[in-house]
Amino acid sequence: MYRDQEVNHCPGCGRTQWLVGRFSAECAFCSTALPLAEAQITLAKTAPVIMHKNRDAQSAFAA
């Protein structure tokens, strides 16, 4: 786990330079990724439904 406000040594190479994102931190040297201790990931109970806004329109390729 990558912890903010602490010195984090990479488990892969032992260095301490990180590229920090929203949910994980990646070692700048060997690309080992660690999850952020402060990040909270919540999973939705159902998958999102994606509908195209022109779903009722006729096909553009119709003759």
VOGU-3710 file (C-alpha; in Angstrom, 3 decimals, decimal comma):
1> myrdqevnhc> 0,000/0,000/0,000  1,195/3,493/-0,874  0,645/5,816/2,075  0,542/9,552/1,618  2,766/11,645/3,931  5,193/8,710/4,421  8,382/7,578/2,704  7,302/4,672/0,506  10,001/2,304/-0,706  9,231/0,338/-3,846
11> pgcgrtqwlv> 8,971/-3,406/-3,169  10,472/-4,043/-6,617  13,582/-1,848/-6,628  13,689/-0,074/-3,240  13,576/3,474/-4,627  11,237/6,188/-3,391  10,052/8,150/-6,454  6,407/7,606/-7,357  3,888/8,683/-9,969  0,692/9,068/-7,954
21> grfsaecafc> -2,731/8,761/-9,552  -6,257/8,622/-8,165  -6,295/4,956/-7,164  -2,700/3,753/-7,419  0,932/4,861/-7,323  3,527/3,608/-9,799  7,270/3,464/-9,207  9,003/5,933/-11,532  11,867/3,482/-12,129  10,518/-0,076/-12,384
31> stalplaeaq> 6,749/0,577/-12,867  5,662/-1,465/-9,850  2,126/-0,350/-8,950  0,686/-0,087/-5,443  -2,871/0,788/-4,412  -3,346/4,027/-2,476  -4,220/3,539/1,179  -6,547/6,565/1,061  -8,424/5,519/-2,090  -11,893/4,105/-1,690
41> itlaktapvi> -13,383/2,140/-4,537  -17,112/1,522/-4,407  -18,632/-0,955/-6,786  -22,069/-0,474/-8,257  -24,635/-3,185/-7,616  -25,604/-3,295/-11,283  -23,749/-2,591/-14,487  -24,487/0,743/-16,174  -26,763/0,708/-19,217  -25,442/2,731/-22,134
51> mhknrdaqsa> -27,915/3,788/-24,805  -27,082/5,817/-27,868  -29,054/9,056/-28,108  -30,009/8,295/-31,742  -31,111/4,719/-31,118  -34,547/5,281/-32,721  -33,189/7,027/-35,821  -33,132/5,194/-39,141  -29,845/3,837/-40,394  -27,709/6,316/-42,329
61> faa> -26,835/3,567/-44,809  -30,408/2,734/-45,802  -31,115/3,088/-49,529
//
